[in-house]
Amino acid sequence: MSHTHPNSPAAEMSRIAILNRGEPAVRFCRAVRDYNAERQTQLSSVALYTEPDAGSPFTRLADDALCIGPAMVPGPDGAMISAYLDIDRVIAALRRSGCDAVWPGWGFAAEDAAFVGKLEQSGFIFLGPSAEAMDRLGDKIAAKTLAEDCGVPLAPWWQVPAEVEPDEIIAQAARIGYPIMVKASAGGGGRGIRKVDSADALLAAVGAVREEVRKVFGAGGLLLEACVTGARHVEVQLVGGADGKTVALGVRDCSIQRRNQKILEEAPSSVLPPHMERLLCESSVRLAEKAGYQSAGTAEFLYNPVTEQACFLEVNSRLQVEHTVTECVTGIDLVHAQIDVARGLSLTECGALNADGTPPQVRGWSIEARLCAEDAARGFAPSPGKVTVFRPPSGPGIRVDSGIAEGSVIAAEFDSMIAKVIATGATRRQAVARLRRALSELQVVIEDGATNKALLLELLERDEVTDGSADTGWLDRALADGEVAQHRRTFEALCFGAIVEYRRQRHADVNAFFLAAQGGIPQHPPTPEPLEIELVLANQRQTLLVHELGESRYLVGPNGALHVAHV
């Protein structure tokens, strides 16, 4: 028997707006096409895009597309916000495009309960949890309060009142014990969070997070929480059906992080013992069912392998970026599950539960790397620009999710994600080997930009990653100590870059000669002489000489120190 989602009768959903961009939007367009073919439905997708994304792959993949204006627009208080967060603009676009449902992806308004409430009040179906359930679980403070009622283990914490004396903040932090985390209740993706090691830095961190709340999230509270050191970041993938039942689809390990931003994610976890995995999955299911949660969501925990202690962090009331690794080891399409639940289907009808009521069995291992346009030489600052080369890898067990193509521009207004490269194998060792090979094959060039591909390859060679022993703080420590992300083989890189530029210039000379010859006035091409090529690496400017010796042989290097190179 089918149960109906309270906000989404099946008969009313036919045209779904994508309230996102880039890779998430491409993911949804493909999911809808597959869903229609499998379920014999006639759902259509409408891409809501901003001006910098005109002509982007997701606008072409969608059944229809509608521009909602510039990327950044004035918010209610005059501060600039994303156009995707302007609820009046979004609702007007939904009505103009004839949409009756909204898919939020991850980011932007995906976890904004007030935003979702306005959509519901306006008669639109939201492909996610209800605003009420989102209020209960999406807010870190509300979720911790509910978790306590459900008996979920928590680290010591304290909600920071809106009006509070500095002495009280300092006293509560002392009670909890340092190191301590200052968190925004609405934070996520590494934003709205600060680690504090002593009382001297506490008040400044609280002020910084408050300001970030105002600028990024618009509203929300603050909390102090004990920082669990030496821990792994593990999370439970949940799906709540329209029948009120919830299933846990295994766990993921997302411990390889830089400043709370996930870089590598895998499923299952290599350190979580079976009894602890059962505990986390069962407690997460209880929490979601008590909150009345329907749709896909994630419960996040910290786990210390030494003490075997786990503590609840939060529930992300949306689909996570790293949901792909769970899909690869369970065979469940989580975007399809979101559509199914919004159409009023039970977990069994969604395929998220077997006929006997058990969840699908996890098979094999999957690991994902986030490829981003970042410059390691500038503290991993975003490095946007035009994508001049993008040739993703393929082969056994390889999946690449991306929202760009050659010629796309990674806009400065948005995040720097280029692609997610996911490798799946029968074992963890095979999955890691396949991911390393895939990243080696991947070719990507950002004009006047940079990527983190070298860092990803370096991480996959590190013992701490290959043996699964790295905790959440390992990468930050390794970066601070200069153990990773150091420039290696820089001389060879400069020589190769100089040769490529030499060949480009000589190719231009030959083309100019033939073009002049076609016009009837051939001109002798310049006599090949050593060229001076100026390059920049790690913010250092270098000048190299290049001279061609013959087929694929060059003299290259700084003046007075030339080397023979075979290319």
DRENDRENPA-874497 format. One line per field, with one value per residue (C-alpha): residue in three letters; x, y, z. Coordinates in nm, 3 decimals, decimal comma, always signed. Each point is the difference from the previous one (the first is absolute). Example, Ala and Ser with C-alpha at 12.3 -4.5 7.8 and 13.67 -1.06 7.14 Angstrom:
REM residues 2
res: [ALA|SER] $
X: [+1,230|+0,137] $
Y: [-0,450|+0,344] $
Z: [+0,780|-0,066] $
REM end
This chain:
REM residues 567
res: [MET|SER|HIS|THR|HIS|PRO|ASN|SER|PRO|ALA|ALA|GLU|MET|SER|ARG|ILE|ALA|ILE|LEU|ASN|ARG|GLY|GLU|PRO|ALA|VAL|ARG|PHE|CYS|ARG|ALA|VAL|ARG|ASP|TYR|ASN|ALA|GLU|ARG|GLN|THR|GLN|LEU|SER|SER|VAL|ALA|LEU|TYR|THR|GLU|PRO|ASP|ALA|GLY|SER|PRO|PHE|THR|ARG|LEU|ALA|ASP|ASP|ALA|LEU|CYS|ILE|GLY|PRO|ALA|MET|VAL|PRO|GLY|PRO|ASP|GLY|ALA|MET|ILE|SER|ALA|TYR|LEU|ASP|ILE|ASP|ARG|VAL|ILE|ALA|ALA|LEU|ARG|ARG|SER|GLY|CYS|ASP|ALA|VAL|TRP|PRO|GLY|TRP|GLY|PHE|ALA|ALA|GLU|ASP|ALA|ALA|PHE|VAL|GLY|LYS|LEU|GLU|GLN|SER|GLY|PHE|ILE|PHE|LEU|GLY|PRO|SER|ALA|GLU|ALA|MET|ASP|ARG|LEU|GLY|ASP|LYS|ILE|ALA|ALA|LYS|THR|LEU|ALA|GLU|ASP|CYS|GLY|VAL|PRO|LEU|ALA|PRO|TRP|TRP|GLN|VAL|PRO|ALA|GLU|VAL|GLU|PRO|ASP|GLU|ILE|ILE|ALA|GLN|ALA|ALA|ARG|ILE|GLY|TYR|PRO|ILE|MET|VAL|LYS|ALA|SER|ALA|GLY|GLY|GLY|GLY|ARG|GLY|ILE|ARG|LYS|VAL|ASP|SER|ALA|ASP|ALA|LEU|LEU|ALA|ALA|VAL|GLY|ALA|VAL|ARG|GLU|GLU|VAL|ARG|LYS|VAL|PHE|GLY|ALA|GLY|GLY|LEU|LEU|LEU|GLU|ALA|CYS|VAL|THR|GLY|ALA|ARG|HIS|VAL|GLU|VAL|GLN|LEU|VAL|GLY|GLY|ALA|ASP|GLY|LYS|THR|VAL|ALA|LEU|GLY|VAL|ARG|ASP|CYS|SER|ILE|GLN|ARG|ARG|ASN|GLN|LYS|ILE|LEU|GLU|GLU|ALA|PRO|SER|SER|VAL|LEU|PRO|PRO|HIS|MET|GLU|ARG|LEU|LEU|CYS|GLU|SER|SER|VAL|ARG|LEU|ALA|GLU|LYS|ALA|GLY|TYR|GLN|SER|ALA|GLY|THR|ALA|GLU|PHE|LEU|TYR|ASN|PRO|VAL|THR|GLU|GLN|ALA|CYS|PHE|LEU|GLU|VAL|ASN|SER|ARG|LEU|GLN|VAL|GLU|HIS|THR|VAL|THR|GLU|CYS|VAL|THR|GLY|ILE|ASP|LEU|VAL|HIS|ALA|GLN|ILE|ASP|VAL|ALA|ARG|GLY|LEU|SER|LEU|THR|GLU|CYS|GLY|ALA|LEU|ASN|ALA|ASP|GLY|THR|PRO|PRO|GLN|VAL|ARG|GLY|TRP|SER|ILE|GLU|ALA|ARG|LEU|CYS|ALA|GLU|ASP|ALA|ALA|ARG|GLY|PHE|ALA|PRO|SER|PRO|GLY|LYS|VAL|THR|VAL|PHE|ARG|PRO|PRO|SER|GLY|PRO|GLY|ILE|ARG|VAL|ASP|SER|GLY|ILE|ALA|GLU|GLY|SER|VAL|ILE|ALA|ALA|GLU|PHE|ASP|SER|MET|ILE|ALA|LYS|VAL|ILE|ALA|THR|GLY|ALA|THR|ARG|ARG|GLN|ALA|VAL|ALA|ARG|LEU|ARG|ARG|ALA|LEU|SER|GLU|LEU|GLN|VAL|VAL|ILE|GLU|ASP|GLY|ALA|THR|ASN|LYS|ALA|LEU|LEU|LEU|GLU|LEU|LEU|GLU|ARG|ASP|GLU|VAL|THR|ASP|GLY|SER|ALA|ASP|THR|GLY|TRP|LEU|ASP|ARG|ALA|LEU|ALA|ASP|GLY|GLU|VAL|ALA|GLN|HIS|ARG|ARG|THR|PHE|GLU|ALA|LEU|CYS|PHE|GLY|ALA|ILE|VAL|GLU|TYR|ARG|ARG|GLN|ARG|HIS|ALA|ASP|VAL|ASN|ALA|PHE|PHE|LEU|ALA|ALA|GLN|GLY|GLY|ILE|PRO|GLN|HIS|PRO|PRO|THR|PRO|GLU|PRO|LEU|GLU|ILE|GLU|LEU|VAL|LEU|ALA|ASN|GLN|ARG|GLN|THR|LEU|LEU|VAL|HIS|GLU|LEU|GLY|GLU|SER|ARG|TYR|LEU|VAL|GLY|PRO|ASN|GLY|ALA|LEU|HIS|VAL|ALA|HIS|VAL] $
X: [+0,000|+0,135|+0,015|-0,017|+0,264|-0,184|+0,120|+0,022|-0,292|+0,122|-0,253|+0,131|+0,368|+0,100|+0,238|+0,297|+0,217|+0,368|+0,093|+0,370|+0,269|+0,308|+0,060|-0,312|-0,220|+0,158|-0,047|-0,372|-0,056|+0,150|-0,192|-0,334|+0,067|+0,086|-0,299|-0,246|+0,136|-0,010|-0,331|-0,185|-0,063|+0,001|+0,188|+0,186|+0,291|+0,035|+0,341|-0,010|+0,329|+0,175|+0,179|+0,353|-0,138|-0,166|+0,090|+0,132|-0,046|-0,287|-0,204|+0,027|-0,070|-0,319|-0,330|-0,040|+0,204|-0,082|+0,240|-0,065|+0,242|+0,348|+0,177|-0,009|-0,296|-0,085|-0,147|-0,264|+0,263|+0,177|+0,288|+0,068|-0,128|-0,020|-0,295|-0,087|-0,068|-0,239|-0,327|-0,223|+0,215|-0,007|-0,376|-0,060|+0,224|-0,184|-0,333|+0,137|+0,142|-0,311|+0,184|-0,181|+0,300|+0,353|+0,317|+0,267|+0,306|+0,265|+0,090|-0,192|-0,353|+0,021|-0,008|-0,186|-0,320|-0,145|+0,059|-0,164|-0,293|-0,070|+0,016|-0,250|-0,230|+0,014|-0,117|+0,327|+0,125|+0,348|+0,207|+0,139|-0,120|-0,283|+0,083|-0,117|+0,235|+0,279|-0,047|+0,029|+0,311|+0,160|+0,084|+0,298|-0,143|-0,350|+0,150|+0,218|-0,297|-0,204|+0,298|+0,021|-0,367|+0,074|+0,296|+0,255|+0,348|+0,126|+0,317|-0,037|-0,154|-0,174|-0,231|+0,127|-0,289|-0,053|+0,063|+0,274|+0,286|+0,353|+0,077|-0,281|+0,137|+0,345|-0,142|-0,203|+0,300|+0,207|-0,270|-0,001|+0,380|+0,245|+0,047|-0,350|-0,202|-0,203|-0,277|-0,284|-0,323|-0,061|+0,362|+0,127|+0,267|+0,272|-0,164|-0,124|+0,247|+0,319|+0,231|+0,124|+0,291|-0,001|-0,214|+0,207|-0,141|-0,355|-0,182|+0,161|-0,113|-0,355|-0,006|+0,136|-0,261|-0,278|+0,109|+0,013|-0,351|-0,121|+0,170|-0,036|-0,301|-0,203|-0,115|+0,065|+0,149|+0,342|+0,122|+0,317|+0,093|+0,289|+0,248|+0,062|+0,364|+0,152|-0,344|-0,141|-0,288|-0,263|-0,352|-0,315|-0,200|-0,371|-0,311|-0,338|-0,298|-0,346|-0,122|+0,184|+0,268|+0,373|+0,285|+0,376|+0,194|+0,336|+0,274|+0,259|+0,341|+0,088|+0,307|+0,234|-0,085|+0,171|-0,143|-0,321|-0,042|-0,021|+0,249|-0,020|-0,307|-0,059|-0,254|+0,002|+0,234|+0,326|+0,010|-0,359|-0,060|-0,327|-0,158|+0,073|-0,135|-0,323|-0,021|+0,045|-0,245|-0,269|+0,027|-0,011|-0,316|-0,166|+0,091|-0,132|-0,327|-0,065|+0,055|-0,244|+0,278|-0,084|+0,253|+0,378|+0,213|+0,325|+0,081|+0,360|+0,214|+0,355|+0,151|+0,321|+0,145|+0,218|-0,275|-0,277|-0,210|-0,240|-0,173|-0,276|+0,080|-0,305|-0,251|+0,046|-0,361|+0,092|+0,192|+0,376|+0,262|+0,150|-0,327|+0,150|+0,218|-0,307|-0,175|+0,296|+0,005|-0,377|-0,137|-0,257|-0,045|-0,053|-0,138|-0,259|-0,081|-0,061|-0,240|-0,173|-0,057|-0,132|-0,245|-0,128|+0,171|+0,105|+0,358|-0,078|-0,157|+0,310|+0,227|+0,181|-0,126|-0,008|-0,330|+0,090|+0,053|+0,381|+0,218|+0,203|+0,328|+0,316|+0,227|+0,360|+0,166|-0,030|+0,216|-0,053|+0,239|-0,115|+0,185|-0,008|+0,141|+0,227|+0,355|+0,208|+0,269|-0,250|-0,142|-0,246|-0,175|-0,265|+0,158|-0,287|+0,034|-0,077|+0,032|+0,218|+0,059|-0,231|+0,034|-0,142|+0,125|-0,192|+0,055|-0,116|-0,167|+0,037|-0,279|+0,049|-0,268|+0,062|-0,186|+0,263|+0,135|+0,287|-0,075|-0,197|+0,093|+0,033|-0,161|+0,150|-0,351|-0,042|+0,194|+0,312|-0,114|+0,110|-0,099|-0,043|+0,200|-0,135|+0,169|-0,166|+0,160|-0,050|+0,241|+0,127|+0,344|-0,150|-0,217|+0,300|+0,211|-0,273|-0,043|+0,375|+0,006|-0,308|+0,141|+0,328|-0,191|-0,221|+0,109|-0,111|+0,132|-0,147|+0,111|+0,207|-0,120|+0,095|-0,151|+0,054|+0,068|+0,362|-0,107|-0,257|+0,260|+0,247|-0,259|-0,072|+0,370|+0,014|+0,002|-0,251|-0,253|+0,076|-0,011|-0,304|+0,160|-0,037|-0,226|-0,187|+0,295|+0,273|+0,001|+0,002|+0,295|+0,182|-0,054|+0,119|+0,314|+0,075|-0,038|-0,245|-0,085|+0,364|+0,116|+0,198|+0,182|-0,049|+0,297|-0,144|-0,341|+0,152|+0,198|-0,304|-0,212|+0,267|+0,015|-0,379|+0,004|+0,291|-0,193|-0,312|+0,191|+0,174|-0,335|-0,139|+0,298|-0,065|-0,370|+0,083|+0,233|-0,267|-0,263|+0,230|+0,076|-0,370|-0,021|+0,271|+0,271|+0,196|+0,240|+0,293|-0,080|+0,226|+0,326|-0,035|+0,199|-0,010|-0,309|-0,019|-0,309|-0,121|-0,207|-0,140|+0,001|-0,091|-0,013|+0,364|+0,080|+0,253|+0,162|+0,114|+0,163|-0,133|+0,165|-0,119|+0,272|-0,210|-0,299|-0,126|+0,342|+0,062|+0,255|-0,179|+0,081|+0,121|+0,276|+0,331|-0,159|-0,174|-0,107|-0,092|-0,365|-0,194|-0,371] $
Y: [+0,000|+0,345|+0,281|+0,363|+0,257|+0,282|+0,270|-0,181|-0,188|-0,204|+0,151|+0,352|-0,052|+0,010|+0,292|+0,027|+0,310|-0,048|+0,250|-0,059|+0,010|-0,179|-0,359|-0,041|+0,131|-0,236|-0,285|+0,074|+0,037|-0,343|-0,151|+0,125|-0,149|-0,335|+0,021|+0,063|-0,294|-0,234|+0,111|+0,092|+0,353|+0,331|+0,227|+0,293|+0,206|+0,378|+0,153|+0,331|+0,164|+0,331|+0,213|-0,144|-0,348|+0,086|-0,284|-0,227|-0,376|-0,024|+0,261|-0,214|-0,331|+0,122|-0,023|+0,376|+0,286|+0,340|+0,279|+0,151|+0,292|+0,076|-0,242|+0,239|+0,223|+0,236|-0,181|+0,128|+0,187|+0,140|-0,248|-0,199|-0,358|-0,279|+0,030|-0,356|+0,128|+0,277|-0,175|+0,255|-0,022|-0,380|-0,025|+0,245|-0,214|-0,316|+0,152|+0,143|-0,338|-0,196|-0,216|-0,177|-0,148|+0,098|-0,210|+0,181|-0,220|+0,084|+0,351|+0,325|-0,047|-0,379|+0,028|+0,329|-0,090|+0,350|-0,009|-0,344|+0,116|+0,284|-0,241|-0,228|+0,293|+0,103|-0,344|-0,142|-0,352|-0,011|-0,309|-0,026|-0,005|+0,222|+0,337|-0,137|-0,300|+0,222|+0,231|-0,297|-0,151|+0,250|+0,246|-0,127|+0,120|-0,141|-0,328|-0,040|+0,064|-0,264|-0,238|+0,025|-0,099|-0,301|-0,112|+0,070|+0,047|+0,359|+0,187|+0,273|+0,315|+0,329|+0,229|+0,360|+0,240|+0,298|+0,235|-0,130|+0,140|-0,089|-0,144|-0,253|-0,116|-0,043|-0,189|-0,240|-0,067|-0,083|-0,245|-0,172|-0,002|+0,101|-0,045|+0,118|+0,056|+0,316|-0,086|+0,175|-0,196|+0,047|-0,058|-0,256|-0,068|+0,119|+0,341|+0,138|-0,202|+0,083|-0,209|+0,170|-0,132|+0,250|+0,261|+0,279|-0,072|-0,092|+0,334|+0,092|-0,334|+0,051|+0,345|-0,135|-0,278|+0,247|+0,221|-0,299|-0,098|+0,349|+0,010|-0,358|-0,153|+0,308|-0,131|-0,270|-0,069|-0,099|-0,287|-0,110|-0,366|-0,210|-0,071|-0,374|-0,045|-0,295|-0,085|-0,122|+0,172|-0,263|+0,050|-0,204|+0,029|+0,015|-0,020|+0,070|-0,129|+0,150|-0,285|+0,148|-0,269|+0,076|-0,218|+0,038|-0,084|-0,062|+0,241|+0,222|+0,115|+0,361|+0,051|+0,143|+0,368|+0,335|+0,263|-0,200|-0,030|-0,361|-0,105|-0,381|-0,202|-0,373|-0,268|-0,200|+0,105|-0,188|+0,064|-0,030|-0,342|-0,177|+0,056|+0,374|+0,022|-0,162|+0,244|+0,306|-0,124|-0,098|+0,322|+0,207|-0,180|+0,067|+0,367|+0,040|-0,182|+0,204|+0,319|-0,118|+0,020|-0,095|+0,002|-0,048|+0,132|-0,066|-0,040|+0,095|-0,132|+0,014|-0,334|-0,056|-0,343|-0,009|+0,059|-0,138|+0,301|+0,160|+0,335|+0,151|+0,316|+0,093|-0,108|+0,141|+0,024|-0,037|-0,220|+0,020|+0,064|-0,340|-0,196|-0,159|-0,245|-0,136|-0,040|-0,195|-0,255|-0,040|+0,039|+0,254|+0,320|+0,255|+0,269|-0,252|-0,067|+0,372|+0,006|-0,316|+0,135|+0,329|-0,202|-0,168|-0,339|-0,226|-0,118|-0,340|+0,163|+0,223|-0,302|+0,132|-0,304|-0,361|-0,185|-0,158|+0,345|-0,012|+0,269|-0,085|-0,174|+0,208|-0,154|+0,099|+0,332|+0,346|+0,311|+0,351|+0,289|+0,359|+0,170|+0,377|+0,313|+0,093|+0,135|-0,184|+0,268|+0,259|-0,196|-0,189|+0,322|-0,042|+0,027|+0,057|+0,037|-0,152|-0,377|-0,045|-0,375|-0,250|-0,365|-0,219|-0,355|-0,320|-0,372|-0,267|+0,132|+0,370|+0,259|+0,373|+0,250|+0,350|+0,310|+0,137|-0,065|+0,139|+0,367|+0,033|+0,279|-0,071|+0,316|+0,188|+0,046|-0,374|-0,287|-0,130|-0,359|-0,145|-0,364|-0,290|-0,307|-0,319|-0,339|-0,325|-0,340|-0,331|+0,110|+0,328|-0,061|-0,048|+0,312|+0,213|-0,141|+0,079|+0,353|+0,063|-0,124|+0,203|+0,325|-0,064|-0,037|+0,303|+0,305|+0,345|+0,349|+0,322|+0,305|+0,216|-0,231|-0,312|-0,322|-0,227|-0,307|-0,024|+0,008|-0,276|-0,223|+0,073|-0,089|-0,332|-0,091|+0,083|-0,289|+0,182|-0,008|-0,340|-0,175|+0,199|+0,134|+0,376|+0,190|+0,324|+0,218|-0,191|+0,196|+0,341|-0,115|-0,138|+0,323|+0,212|-0,217|+0,017|-0,375|+0,025|+0,247|+0,098|+0,070|-0,292|-0,035|+0,370|+0,024|-0,271|+0,171|+0,333|-0,161|-0,181|+0,316|+0,195|-0,262|+0,002|+0,380|-0,019|-0,248|+0,217|+0,304|-0,195|-0,148|+0,354|+0,103|-0,288|+0,082|+0,365|-0,110|-0,214|+0,270|+0,254|-0,249|-0,045|+0,375|-0,011|+0,173|-0,276|+0,119|-0,200|-0,126|+0,121|-0,192|-0,237|+0,147|-0,062|+0,160|+0,158|-0,133|+0,160|-0,216|+0,027|-0,287|+0,033|+0,379|-0,002|+0,137|-0,203|+0,059|-0,300|-0,035|-0,258|-0,115|-0,286|-0,256|-0,234|-0,231|+0,017|+0,117|+0,338|+0,202|+0,159|+0,169|+0,326|+0,182|-0,175|-0,322|-0,157|-0,364|-0,237|-0,097|-0,270|+0,079] $
Z: [+0,000|-0,091|+0,255|-0,101|+0,091|+0,181|-0,235|-0,329|-0,150|-0,295|-0,239|+0,061|-0,081|-0,363|-0,057|+0,239|+0,035|+0,081|+0,271|-0,051|-0,264|-0,132|+0,099|+0,218|-0,281|-0,253|+0,248|+0,025|-0,375|-0,058|+0,291|-0,136|-0,343|+0,155|+0,235|-0,284|-0,196|+0,301|+0,157|-0,321|+0,130|-0,185|+0,242|-0,151|+0,136|-0,011|+0,068|+0,186|-0,089|+0,060|-0,258|+0,051|-0,079|-0,331|-0,236|+0,276|-0,049|+0,250|-0,188|-0,313|+0,172|+0,167|-0,188|+0,043|+0,146|+0,146|+0,093|+0,345|-0,039|+0,133|+0,232|+0,294|+0,086|+0,290|+0,299|+0,245|+0,203|-0,306|+0,014|-0,317|+0,000|-0,257|-0,237|+0,102|+0,354|-0,110|+0,077|-0,176|-0,313|+0,012|+0,049|-0,285|-0,223|+0,102|-0,097|-0,324|-0,102|+0,097|+0,256|+0,281|+0,183|+0,104|+0,036|+0,206|-0,047|+0,260|+0,109|-0,042|+0,142|+0,047|+0,382|+0,045|+0,188|-0,032|-0,376|-0,028|+0,213|-0,243|-0,292|+0,173|+0,082|-0,366|-0,108|-0,133|+0,073|+0,152|-0,084|+0,348|+0,359|+0,118|+0,154|+0,334|-0,011|-0,129|+0,298|+0,233|-0,159|-0,235|+0,276|+0,204|+0,330|-0,054|-0,124|+0,310|+0,226|-0,182|-0,002|+0,378|+0,023|-0,223|+0,208|-0,274|+0,156|-0,014|+0,083|+0,269|-0,153|+0,079|-0,197|-0,008|+0,079|-0,230|+0,294|+0,226|+0,205|-0,116|+0,346|-0,040|-0,338|+0,153|+0,299|-0,214|-0,224|+0,308|+0,112|-0,340|-0,023|-0,275|-0,288|-0,082|-0,319|-0,057|-0,247|-0,177|+0,033|-0,373|-0,105|-0,247|-0,260|+0,236|+0,048|+0,329|+0,206|+0,194|+0,217|+0,317|+0,206|+0,286|+0,174|-0,155|-0,347|+0,104|-0,017|-0,333|-0,146|+0,128|-0,161|-0,330|-0,016|+0,087|-0,288|-0,236|+0,109|-0,088|-0,340|-0,122|+0,174|+0,082|+0,337|+0,255|+0,340|+0,129|+0,212|+0,175|-0,022|+0,124|-0,278|-0,021|-0,103|-0,180|-0,137|-0,329|-0,175|-0,077|-0,125|-0,048|-0,321|+0,080|-0,214|+0,157|-0,196|-0,032|+0,222|+0,298|+0,005|-0,030|-0,124|+0,049|-0,316|+0,168|+0,100|-0,166|+0,125|-0,084|+0,220|-0,265|+0,044|-0,029|+0,233|+0,038|-0,378|-0,116|-0,269|-0,011|+0,100|+0,005|+0,080|+0,215|+0,284|+0,053|+0,377|+0,120|+0,164|-0,086|+0,342|-0,018|-0,355|+0,120|+0,292|-0,222|-0,263|+0,251|+0,202|-0,321|-0,112|+0,338|-0,023|-0,354|+0,071|+0,314|-0,203|-0,271|-0,257|-0,360|-0,288|-0,004|+0,285|+0,184|+0,370|+0,075|+0,286|+0,132|+0,097|+0,193|-0,094|+0,313|+0,256|-0,225|+0,094|-0,249|+0,031|-0,211|-0,195|-0,206|-0,263|-0,348|-0,117|-0,366|-0,239|+0,060|-0,267|+0,079|-0,035|-0,311|+0,193|+0,179|-0,335|-0,136|+0,284|+0,046|-0,353|+0,127|-0,203|+0,279|-0,232|-0,119|+0,365|+0,054|-0,295|+0,119|+0,351|-0,136|-0,208|+0,317|-0,025|+0,287|+0,052|-0,151|-0,306|-0,028|+0,002|+0,309|+0,193|-0,111|-0,001|+0,336|+0,156|+0,002|-0,162|-0,313|+0,072|-0,036|-0,263|-0,068|+0,071|-0,152|+0,041|-0,136|-0,061|-0,038|-0,285|+0,049|-0,162|+0,290|+0,021|+0,259|-0,024|+0,127|+0,289|-0,224|-0,097|-0,272|-0,342|-0,244|-0,373|-0,337|-0,030|-0,308|+0,043|+0,173|-0,092|+0,278|+0,055|-0,056|+0,041|+0,245|+0,312|-0,086|+0,023|-0,062|+0,103|-0,133|-0,106|-0,238|-0,348|-0,204|-0,053|+0,324|+0,237|+0,371|+0,130|+0,294|+0,147|+0,067|+0,153|-0,173|-0,060|-0,334|+0,039|+0,237|-0,100|+0,157|-0,012|+0,106|+0,051|+0,172|+0,276|+0,141|-0,150|-0,346|+0,034|+0,104|-0,285|-0,252|+0,134|-0,022|-0,360|-0,094|+0,142|-0,184|-0,328|+0,059|-0,199|+0,113|-0,064|+0,140|-0,195|+0,240|+0,278|+0,191|+0,133|+0,299|-0,217|+0,115|+0,365|-0,057|-0,164|+0,278|+0,267|-0,168|+0,035|+0,371|+0,248|+0,223|-0,284|-0,151|+0,338|+0,114|+0,318|-0,060|+0,239|-0,075|+0,104|-0,182|-0,327|+0,173|+0,211|-0,303|-0,193|+0,293|+0,036|-0,372|-0,046|-0,291|-0,278|-0,042|-0,354|-0,135|-0,334|-0,058|-0,238|-0,225|+0,009|-0,102|-0,283|-0,133|+0,022|-0,187|-0,277|-0,037|-0,035|-0,250|-0,214|+0,020|-0,126|-0,277|-0,107|-0,021|-0,221|-0,242|-0,018|-0,072|-0,284|-0,168|+0,046|-0,170|-0,279|-0,068|-0,045|-0,269|+0,206|+0,175|+0,266|+0,128|+0,349|+0,280|+0,035|+0,295|+0,285|+0,372|+0,145|+0,341|+0,179|+0,323|+0,234|+0,352|+0,248|+0,369|-0,045|-0,119|-0,345|-0,203|-0,341|-0,207|-0,341|-0,247|-0,324|-0,223|-0,084|-0,211|+0,015|+0,361|+0,132|+0,160|+0,191|+0,291|+0,329|+0,151|-0,187|+0,063|+0,128|-0,301|-0,004|-0,280|+0,026|-0,188|-0,031] $
REM end
